[in-house]
Amino acid sequence: MKFGILVNEGPFTHQASDSAYRFAEAALAKGHEVARVFFYNDGVYNSNKLSEPQTDDRNLVALWAELGKAHGIDLVVCVAAALRRGVKDEILQEGFRISGLGQLVEAGIQNDRLVVFGD
């Protein structure tokens, strides 16, 4: 099965990002494909390389980037949501890219399922 994932929450204020990451890992481990992860609303904070979690906390920004690189996952950050939150190209973690909502629509059309995490 081919999945698209929508992440609507940031990595430090809500469980959604961690749940989405764990879902992607599990799907890949079972032989499924995760084609694209679209970060929307506060989810755009998952791409901010300037974030510094505590030493006892998982670094979801780095984990998403590593997962994307290892499995060829397209990590897309919504341009409008990013700009509203001050997330610009120069602070994106390597492996993420900024694009528009068309990429979310495309993920819904081109994949077998679009799984949503967060409000």
N, CA, C and O atoms as a GROMACS GRO file, in nm:
protein
  476
    1MET      N    1   0.084  -0.118   0.000
    1MET     CA    2   0.000   0.000   0.000
    1MET      C    3   0.088   0.124   0.000
    1MET      O    4   0.197   0.125   0.057
    2LYS      N    5   0.040   0.226  -0.064
    2LYS     CA    6   0.113   0.352  -0.075
    2LYS      C    7   0.042   0.458   0.009
    2LYS      O    8  -0.077   0.486  -0.010
    3PHE      N    9   0.117   0.518   0.103
    3PHE     CA   10   0.060   0.615   0.196
    3PHE      C   11   0.110   0.756   0.172
    3PHE      O   12   0.225   0.776   0.133
    4GLY      N   13   0.022   0.851   0.194
    4GLY     CA   14   0.057   0.991   0.213
    4GLY      C   15   0.023   1.022   0.358
    4GLY      O   16  -0.072   0.964   0.413
    5ILE      N   17   0.096   1.110   0.420
    5ILE     CA   18   0.073   1.145   0.561
    5ILE      C   19   0.062   1.296   0.573
    5ILE      O   20   0.140   1.370   0.513
    6LEU      N   21  -0.035   1.341   0.650
    6LEU     CA   22  -0.054   1.483   0.681
    6LEU      C   23  -0.029   1.503   0.830
    6LEU      O   24  -0.095   1.440   0.913
    7VAL      N   25   0.065   1.590   0.863
    7VAL     CA   26   0.098   1.621   1.003
    7VAL      C   27   0.058   1.765   1.030
    7VAL      O   28   0.110   1.858   0.968
    8ASN      N   29  -0.035   1.784   1.125
    8ASN     CA   30  -0.089   1.917   1.154
    8ASN      C   31  -0.039   1.979   1.284
    8ASN      O   32  -0.076   2.092   1.316
    9GLU      N   33   0.044   1.908   1.358
    9GLU     CA   34   0.088   1.957   1.489
    9GLU      C   35   0.240   1.957   1.499
    9GLU      O   36   0.308   1.881   1.431
   10GLY      N   37   0.291   2.043   1.585
   10GLY     CA   38   0.434   2.056   1.605
   10GLY      C   39   0.493   1.940   1.683
   10GLY      O   40   0.419   1.860   1.741
   11PRO      N   41   0.625   1.929   1.684
   11PRO     CA   42   0.690   1.814   1.747
   11PRO      C   43   0.696   1.817   1.899
   11PRO      O   44   0.725   1.714   1.960
   12PHE      N   45   0.671   1.930   1.961
   12PHE     CA   46   0.692   1.940   2.106
   12PHE      C   47   0.565   1.971   2.185
   12PHE      O   48   0.569   1.972   2.308
   13THR      N   49   0.454   1.997   2.118
   13THR     CA   50   0.333   2.038   2.190
   13THR      C   51   0.219   1.939   2.176
   13THR      O   52   0.114   1.957   2.238
   14HIS      N   53   0.237   1.835   2.097
   14HIS     CA   54   0.128   1.742   2.069
   14HIS      C   55   0.186   1.608   2.030
   14HIS      O   56   0.297   1.601   1.975
   15GLN      N   57   0.116   1.503   2.055
   15GLN     CA   58   0.162   1.367   2.023
   15GLN      C   59   0.153   1.335   1.874
   15GLN      O   60   0.211   1.236   1.830
   16ALA      N   61   0.082   1.415   1.796
   16ALA     CA   62   0.054   1.382   1.656
   16ALA      C   63   0.179   1.359   1.571
   16ALA      O   64   0.182   1.266   1.491
   17SER      N   65   0.279   1.442   1.588
   17SER     CA   66   0.399   1.428   1.507
   17SER      C   67   0.471   1.297   1.539
   17SER      O   68   0.514   1.226   1.448
   18ASP      N   69   0.483   1.265   1.666
   18ASP     CA   70   0.548   1.141   1.705
   18ASP      C   71   0.467   1.021   1.656
   18ASP      O   72   0.525   0.922   1.609
   19SER      N   73   0.335   1.028   1.667
   19SER     CA   74   0.250   0.919   1.619
   19SER      C   75   0.264   0.902   1.467
   19SER      O   76   0.268   0.790   1.418
   20ALA      N   77   0.270   1.012   1.395
   20ALA     CA   78   0.286   1.007   1.250
   20ALA      C   79   0.420   0.944   1.214
   20ALA      O   80   0.429   0.861   1.123
   21TYR      N   81   0.524   0.983   1.286
   21TYR     CA   82   0.657   0.927   1.261
   21TYR      C   83   0.657   0.776   1.286
   21TYR      O   84   0.710   0.700   1.206
   22ARG      N   85   0.599   0.734   1.397
   22ARG     CA   86   0.595   0.592   1.431
   22ARG      C   87   0.509   0.514   1.330
   22ARG      O   88   0.541   0.400   1.297
   23PHE      N   89   0.402   0.575   1.283
   23PHE     CA   90   0.320   0.512   1.180
   23PHE      C   91   0.401   0.491   1.052
   23PHE      O   92   0.399   0.384   0.993
   24ALA      N   93   0.473   0.594   1.012
   24ALA     CA   94   0.555   0.585   0.890
   24ALA      C   95   0.659   0.475   0.905
   24ALA      O   96   0.679   0.395   0.814
   25GLU      N   97   0.727   0.471   1.020
   25GLU     CA   98   0.826   0.366   1.046
   25GLU      C   99   0.764   0.226   1.036
   25GLU      O  100   0.820   0.137   0.973
   26ALA      N  101   0.649   0.209   1.098
   26ALA     CA  102   0.582   0.079   1.099
   26ALA      C  103   0.536   0.040   0.958
   26ALA      O  104   0.550  -0.076   0.918
   27ALA      N  105   0.482   0.134   0.885
   27ALA     CA  106   0.438   0.106   0.748
   27ALA      C  107   0.555   0.063   0.661
   27ALA      O  108   0.546  -0.034   0.586
   28LEU      N  109   0.666   0.134   0.671
   28LEU     CA  110   0.785   0.100   0.594
   28LEU      C  111   0.839  -0.037   0.634
   28LEU      O  112   0.882  -0.115   0.548
   29ALA      N  113   0.838  -0.066   0.762
   29ALA     CA  114   0.886  -0.196   0.811
   29ALA      C  115   0.803  -0.312   0.758
   29ALA      O  116   0.853  -0.423   0.742
   30LYS      N  117   0.675  -0.286   0.732
   30LYS     CA  118   0.585  -0.388   0.678
   30LYS      C  119   0.588  -0.395   0.526
   30LYS      O  120   0.513  -0.471   0.465
   31GLY      N  121   0.676  -0.315   0.463
   31GLY     CA  122   0.691  -0.321   0.318
   31GLY      C  123   0.603  -0.226   0.240
   31GLY      O  124   0.598  -0.232   0.118
   32HIS      N  125   0.533  -0.137   0.310
   32HIS     CA  126   0.451  -0.037   0.243
   32HIS      C  127   0.538   0.081   0.201
   32HIS      O  128   0.654   0.091   0.241
   33GLU      N  129   0.483   0.168   0.121
   33GLU     CA  130   0.554   0.288   0.076
   33GLU      C  131   0.492   0.411   0.140
   33GLU      O  132   0.370   0.423   0.148
   34VAL      N  133   0.576   0.502   0.184
   34VAL     CA  134   0.531   0.634   0.228
   34VAL      C  135   0.589   0.731   0.126
   34VAL      O  136   0.709   0.758   0.125
   35ALA      N  137   0.502   0.781   0.041
   35ALA     CA  138   0.548   0.864  -0.070
   35ALA      C  139   0.573   1.009  -0.030
   35ALA      O  140   0.671   1.070  -0.072
   36ARG      N  141   0.484   1.062   0.053
   36ARG     CA  142   0.497   1.204   0.091
   36ARG      C  143   0.443   1.226   0.231
   36ARG      O  144   0.343   1.166   0.271
   37VAL      N  145   0.511   1.313   0.304
   37VAL     CA  146   0.459   1.364   0.431
   37VAL      C  147   0.443   1.514   0.412
   37VAL      O  148   0.538   1.585   0.378
   38PHE      N  149   0.321   1.562   0.435
   38PHE     CA  150   0.291   1.704   0.420
   38PHE      C  151   0.272   1.764   0.558
   38PHE      O  152   0.190   1.716   0.637
   39PHE      N  153   0.347   1.869   0.587
   39PHE     CA  154   0.343   1.935   0.718
   39PHE      C  155   0.264   2.065   0.704
   39PHE      O  156   0.300   2.153   0.626
   40TYR      N  157   0.155   2.074   0.781
   40TYR     CA  158   0.061   2.185   0.767
   40TYR      C  159   0.032   2.244   0.905
   40TYR      O  160   0.056   2.179   1.007
   41ASN      N  161  -0.018   2.366   0.909
   41ASN     CA  162  -0.045   2.436   1.035
   41ASN      C  163   0.080   2.431   1.123
   41ASN      O  164   0.190   2.456   1.074
   42ASP      N  165   0.066   2.399   1.253
   42ASP     CA  166   0.184   2.394   1.340
   42ASP      C  167   0.277   2.279   1.306
   42ASP      O  168   0.389   2.273   1.357
   43GLY      N  169   0.233   2.190   1.221
   43GLY     CA  170   0.318   2.080   1.175
   43GLY      C  171   0.443   2.129   1.104
   43GLY      O  172   0.542   2.055   1.095
   44VAL      N  173   0.441   2.252   1.053
   44VAL     CA  174   0.559   2.305   0.983
   44VAL      C  175   0.680   2.316   1.077
   44VAL      O  176   0.794   2.318   1.030
   45TYR      N  177   0.656   2.322   1.208
   45TYR     CA  178   0.767   2.330   1.303
   45TYR      C  179   0.852   2.201   1.303
   45TYR      O  180   0.964   2.202   1.354
   46ASN      N  181   0.801   2.094   1.247
   46ASN     CA  182   0.877   1.970   1.235
   46ASN      C  183   0.996   1.983   1.142
   46ASN      O  184   1.082   1.895   1.138
   47SER      N  185   1.002   2.092   1.067
   47SER     CA  186   1.110   2.113   0.969
   47SER      C  187   1.214   2.214   1.015
   47SER      O  188   1.311   2.238   0.943
   48ASN      N  189   1.198   2.272   1.132
   48ASN     CA  190   1.284   2.380   1.178
   48ASN      C  191   1.415   2.327   1.238
   48ASN      O  192   1.417   2.273   1.348
   49LYS      N  193   1.523   2.344   1.164
   49LYS     CA  194   1.653   2.294   1.210
   49LYS      C  195   1.707   2.372   1.331
   49LYS      O  196   1.803   2.327   1.393
   50LEU      N  197   1.647   2.484   1.365
   50LEU     CA  198   1.692   2.563   1.479
   50LEU      C  199   1.636   2.512   1.612
   50LEU      O  200   1.679   2.556   1.718
   51SER      N  201   1.541   2.419   1.606
   51SER     CA  202   1.484   2.367   1.730
   51SER      C  203   1.587   2.280   1.801
   51SER      O  204   1.664   2.207   1.737
   52GLU      N  205   1.588   2.288   1.932
   52GLU     CA  206   1.683   2.211   2.013
   52GLU      C  207   1.608   2.144   2.128
   52GLU      O  208   1.589   2.204   2.234
   53PRO      N  209   1.564   2.020   2.106
   53PRO     CA  210   1.493   1.951   2.214
   53PRO      C  211   1.587   1.917   2.330
   53PRO      O  212   1.709   1.913   2.314
   54GLN      N  213   1.529   1.894   2.445
   54GLN     CA  214   1.608   1.855   2.562
   54GLN      C  215   1.678   1.723   2.532
   54GLN      O  216   1.636   1.647   2.445
   55THR      N  217   1.783   1.695   2.605
   55THR     CA  218   1.862   1.575   2.579
   55THR      C  219   1.783   1.446   2.601
   55THR      O  220   1.816   1.344   2.542
   56ASP      N  221   1.680   1.450   2.685
   56ASP     CA  222   1.600   1.331   2.710
   56ASP      C  223   1.477   1.322   2.619
   56ASP      O  224   1.391   1.237   2.639
   57ASP      N  225   1.469   1.409   2.520
   57ASP     CA  226   1.355   1.414   2.428
   57ASP      C  227   1.402   1.372   2.289
   57ASP      O  228   1.516   1.397   2.251
   58ARG      N  229   1.314   1.308   2.214
   58ARG     CA  230   1.348   1.269   2.077
   58ARG      C  231   1.353   1.393   1.988
   58ARG      O  232   1.271   1.484   2.003
   59ASN      N  233   1.448   1.396   1.897
   59ASN     CA  234   1.461   1.508   1.803
   59ASN      C  235   1.385   1.471   1.676
   59ASN      O  236   1.442   1.417   1.582
   60LEU      N  237   1.255   1.502   1.675
   60LEU     CA  238   1.171   1.463   1.562
   60LEU      C  239   1.210   1.532   1.432
   60LEU      O  240   1.190   1.475   1.325
   61VAL      N  241   1.265   1.651   1.440
   61VAL     CA  242   1.310   1.720   1.319
   61VAL      C  243   1.417   1.636   1.250
   61VAL      O  244   1.410   1.611   1.130
   62ALA      N  245   1.515   1.594   1.325
   62ALA     CA  246   1.623   1.510   1.270
   62ALA      C  247   1.571   1.373   1.229
   62ALA      O  248   1.612   1.320   1.126
   63LEU      N  249   1.481   1.316   1.309
   63LEU     CA  250   1.428   1.183   1.277
   63LEU      C  251   1.350   1.183   1.147
   63LEU      O  252   1.364   1.092   1.065
   64TRP      N  253   1.266   1.286   1.126
   64TRP     CA  254   1.192   1.296   1.000
   64TRP      C  255   1.289   1.308   0.882
   64TRP      O  256   1.271   1.243   0.780
   65ALA      N  257   1.391   1.391   0.898
   65ALA     CA  258   1.488   1.410   0.789
   65ALA      C  259   1.560   1.280   0.756
   65ALA      O  260   1.579   1.247   0.639
   66GLU      N  261   1.601   1.206   0.859
   66GLU     CA  262   1.670   1.078   0.838
   66GLU      C  263   1.579   0.976   0.770
   66GLU      O  264   1.622   0.905   0.680
   67LEU      N  265   1.453   0.970   0.814
   67LEU     CA  266   1.357   0.876   0.756
   67LEU      C  267   1.332   0.911   0.609
   67LEU      O  268   1.328   0.823   0.523
   68GLY      N  269   1.316   1.040   0.582
   68GLY     CA  270   1.294   1.084   0.444
   68GLY      C  271   1.410   1.048   0.354
   68GLY      O  272   1.391   1.000   0.242
   69LYS      N  273   1.531   1.071   0.402
   69LYS     CA  274   1.650   1.041   0.323
   69LYS      C  275   1.666   0.891   0.300
   69LYS      O  276   1.698   0.847   0.190
   70ALA      N  277   1.644   0.813   0.404
   70ALA     CA  278   1.664   0.669   0.396
   70ALA      C  279   1.564   0.600   0.303
   70ALA      O  280   1.594   0.498   0.243
   71HIS      N  281   1.443   0.658   0.292
   71HIS     CA  282   1.337   0.591   0.217
   71HIS      C  283   1.285   0.673   0.099
   71HIS      O  284   1.184   0.636   0.038
   72GLY      N  285   1.351   0.782   0.066
   72GLY     CA  286   1.309   0.863  -0.048
   72GLY      C  287   1.172   0.926  -0.031
   72GLY      O  288   1.096   0.938  -0.127
   73ILE      N  289   1.140   0.964   0.092
   73ILE     CA  290   1.010   1.025   0.121
   73ILE      C  291   1.016   1.175   0.093
   73ILE      O  292   1.110   1.243   0.135
   74ASP      N  293   0.917   1.225   0.022
   74ASP     CA  294   0.906   1.367  -0.007
   74ASP      C  295   0.850   1.438   0.116
   74ASP      O  296   0.733   1.418   0.149
   75LEU      N  297   0.930   1.519   0.183
   75LEU     CA  298   0.890   1.592   0.304
   75LEU      C  299   0.856   1.735   0.264
   75LEU      O  300   0.945   1.816   0.237
   76VAL      N  301   0.726   1.766   0.261
   76VAL     CA  302   0.679   1.894   0.208
   76VAL      C  303   0.620   1.979   0.320
   76VAL      O  304   0.538   1.932   0.399
   77VAL      N  305   0.662   2.104   0.325
   77VAL     CA  306   0.615   2.201   0.424
   77VAL      C  307   0.526   2.302   0.352
   77VAL      O  308   0.566   2.359   0.250
   78CYS      N  309   0.405   2.324   0.404
   78CYS     CA  310   0.312   2.419   0.342
   78CYS      C  311   0.368   2.561   0.348
   78CYS      O  312   0.403   2.610   0.455
   79VAL      N  313   0.376   2.625   0.234
   79VAL     CA  314   0.437   2.758   0.225
   79VAL      C  315   0.359   2.861   0.307
   79VAL      O  316   0.420   2.939   0.380
   80ALA      N  317   0.227   2.863   0.297
   80ALA     CA  318   0.149   2.964   0.368
   80ALA      C  319   0.158   2.945   0.519
   80ALA      O  320   0.178   3.042   0.593
   81ALA      N  321   0.145   2.821   0.565
   81ALA     CA  322   0.155   2.793   0.709
   81ALA      C  323   0.295   2.823   0.760
   81ALA      O  324   0.312   2.874   0.871
   82ALA      N  325   0.397   2.792   0.679
   82ALA     CA  326   0.535   2.817   0.719
   82ALA      C  327   0.563   2.966   0.734
   82ALA      O  328   0.619   3.010   0.835
   83LEU      N  329   0.523   3.044   0.636
   83LEU     CA  330   0.550   3.188   0.641
   83LEU      C  331   0.478   3.254   0.757
   83LEU      O  332   0.533   3.346   0.819
   84ARG      N  333   0.356   3.210   0.789
   84ARG     CA  334   0.283   3.264   0.904
   84ARG      C  335   0.358   3.240   1.034
   84ARG      O  336   0.341   3.315   1.131
   85ARG      N  337   0.440   3.135   1.037
   85ARG     CA  338   0.509   3.095   1.159
   85ARG      C  339   0.659   3.126   1.154
   85ARG      O  340   0.734   3.083   1.242
   86GLY      N  341   0.701   3.199   1.053
   86GLY     CA  342   0.841   3.239   1.043
   86GLY      C  343   0.935   3.129   0.997
   86GLY      O  344   1.056   3.141   1.013
   87VAL      N  345   0.881   3.023   0.941
   87VAL     CA  346   0.964   2.913   0.891
   87VAL      C  347   0.993   2.940   0.744
   87VAL      O  348   0.903   2.940   0.660
   88LYS      N  349   1.119   2.963   0.714
   88LYS     CA  350   1.162   2.996   0.577
   88LYS      C  351   1.270   2.898   0.533
   88LYS      O  352   1.323   2.821   0.614
   89ASP      N  353   1.302   2.902   0.405
   89ASP     CA  354   1.400   2.810   0.348
   89ASP      C  355   1.529   2.802   0.429
   89ASP      O  356   1.585   2.694   0.447
   90GLU      N  357   1.577   2.916   0.477
   90GLU     CA  358   1.708   2.917   0.544
   90GLU      C  359   1.708   2.845   0.679
   90GLU      O  360   1.815   2.815   0.731
   91ILE      N  361   1.591   2.817   0.736
   91ILE     CA  362   1.590   2.742   0.862
   91ILE      C  363   1.532   2.602   0.847
   91ILE      O  364   1.507   2.533   0.946
   92LEU      N  365   1.511   2.559   0.723
   92LEU     CA  366   1.461   2.423   0.700
   92LEU      C  367   1.572   2.321   0.722
   92LEU      O  368   1.685   2.338   0.678
   93GLN      N  369   1.536   2.215   0.791
   93GLN     CA  370   1.626   2.100   0.805
   93GLN      C  371   1.648   2.041   0.665
   93GLN      O  372   1.556   2.038   0.583
   94GLU      N  373   1.769   1.995   0.639
   94GLU     CA  374   1.798   1.933   0.511
   94GLU      C  375   1.701   1.816   0.487
   94GLU      O  376   1.674   1.738   0.578
   95GLY      N  377   1.650   1.807   0.366
   95GLY     CA  378   1.556   1.700   0.331
   95GLY      C  379   1.413   1.746   0.320
   95GLY      O  380   1.330   1.678   0.260
   96PHE      N  381   1.382   1.862   0.378
   96PHE     CA  382   1.248   1.920   0.368
   96PHE      C  383   1.245   2.022   0.255
   96PHE      O  384   1.349   2.078   0.218
   97ARG      N  385   1.127   2.045   0.201
   97ARG     CA  386   1.111   2.150   0.100
   97ARG      C  387   0.978   2.221   0.122
   97ARG      O  388   0.882   2.163   0.173
   98ILE      N  389   0.973   2.347   0.083
   98ILE     CA  390   0.851   2.427   0.096
   98ILE      C  391   0.777   2.424  -0.037
   98ILE      O  392   0.836   2.440  -0.144
   99SER      N  393   0.645   2.403  -0.028
   99SER     CA  394   0.561   2.403  -0.148
   99SER      C  395   0.418   2.435  -0.106
   99SER      O  396   0.391   2.462   0.011
  100GLY      N  397   0.327   2.432  -0.202
  100GLY     CA  398   0.189   2.472  -0.177
  100GLY      C  399   0.095   2.356  -0.147
  100GLY      O  400   0.135   2.240  -0.145
  101LEU      N  401  -0.031   2.391  -0.123
  101LEU     CA  402  -0.133   2.293  -0.089
  101LEU      C  403  -0.160   2.194  -0.202
  101LEU      O  404  -0.218   2.088  -0.180
  102GLY      N  405  -0.120   2.229  -0.324
  102GLY     CA  406  -0.136   2.137  -0.435
  102GLY      C  407  -0.066   2.005  -0.408
  102GLY      O  408  -0.110   1.899  -0.455
  103GLN      N  409   0.044   2.010  -0.332
  103GLN     CA  410   0.118   1.888  -0.298
  103GLN      C  411   0.037   1.799  -0.204
  103GLN      O  412   0.049   1.677  -0.208
  104LEU      N  413  -0.045   1.860  -0.120
  104LEU     CA  414  -0.132   1.783  -0.031
  104LEU      C  415  -0.244   1.717  -0.113
  104LEU      O  416  -0.274   1.600  -0.094
  105VAL      N  417  -0.303   1.794  -0.203
  105VAL     CA  418  -0.408   1.739  -0.289
  105VAL      C  419  -0.352   1.622  -0.371
  105VAL      O  420  -0.415   1.517  -0.383
  106GLU      N  421  -0.235   1.642  -0.426
  106GLU     CA  422  -0.170   1.538  -0.504
  106GLU      C  423  -0.146   1.412  -0.420
  106GLU      O  424  -0.164   1.300  -0.468
  107ALA      N  425  -0.104   1.431  -0.295
  107ALA     CA  426  -0.082   1.316  -0.206
  107ALA      C  427  -0.211   1.239  -0.183
  107ALA      O  428  -0.209   1.116  -0.173
  108GLY      N  429  -0.322   1.310  -0.175
  108GLY     CA  430  -0.451   1.244  -0.156
  108GLY      C  431  -0.496   1.169  -0.280
  108GLY      O  432  -0.565   1.067  -0.269
  109ILE      N  433  -0.459   1.217  -0.395
  109ILE     CA  434  -0.500   1.155  -0.521
  109ILE      C  435  -0.409   1.038  -0.560
  109ILE      O  436  -0.458   0.933  -0.603
  110GLN      N  437  -0.280   1.056  -0.544
  110GLN     CA  438  -0.183   0.959  -0.596
  110GLN      C  439  -0.153   0.842  -0.502
  110GLN      O  440  -0.089   0.745  -0.544
  111ASN      N  441  -0.198   0.848  -0.378
  111ASN     CA  442  -0.170   0.741  -0.283
  111ASN      C  443  -0.298   0.663  -0.252
  111ASN      O  444  -0.409   0.712  -0.274
  112ASP      N  445  -0.279   0.542  -0.200
  112ASP     CA  446  -0.395   0.460  -0.163
  112ASP      C  447  -0.468   0.518  -0.043
  112ASP      O  448  -0.590   0.511  -0.034
  113ARG      N  449  -0.393   0.576   0.049
  113ARG     CA  450  -0.450   0.636   0.169
  113ARG      C  451  -0.374   0.764   0.204
  113ARG      O  452  -0.253   0.775   0.184
  114LEU      N  453  -0.448   0.860   0.257
  114LEU     CA  454  -0.390   0.980   0.316
  114LEU      C  455  -0.426   0.974   0.464
  114LEU      O  456  -0.544   0.985   0.500
  115VAL      N  457  -0.326   0.958   0.550
  115VAL     CA  458  -0.350   0.943   0.693
  115VAL      C  459  -0.318   1.075   0.760
  115VAL      O  460  -0.211   1.132   0.739
  116VAL      N  461  -0.412   1.124   0.842
  116VAL     CA  462  -0.402   1.256   0.903
  116VAL      C  463  -0.370   1.242   1.052
  116VAL      O  464  -0.432   1.163   1.123
  117PHE      N  465  -0.272   1.320   1.099
  117PHE     CA  466  -0.234   1.322   1.240
  117PHE      C  467  -0.248   1.465   1.292
  117PHE      O  468  -0.184   1.556   1.239
  118GLY      N  469  -0.330   1.483   1.394
  118GLY     CA  470  -0.352   1.615   1.454
  118GLY      C  471  -0.477   1.679   1.398
  118GLY      O  472  -0.532   1.636   1.297
  119ASP      N  473  -0.520   1.785   1.467
  119ASP     CA  474  -0.643   1.856   1.429
  119ASP      C  475  -0.624   1.937   1.303
  119ASP      O  476  -0.718   2.002   1.258
   0.00000   0.00000   0.00000
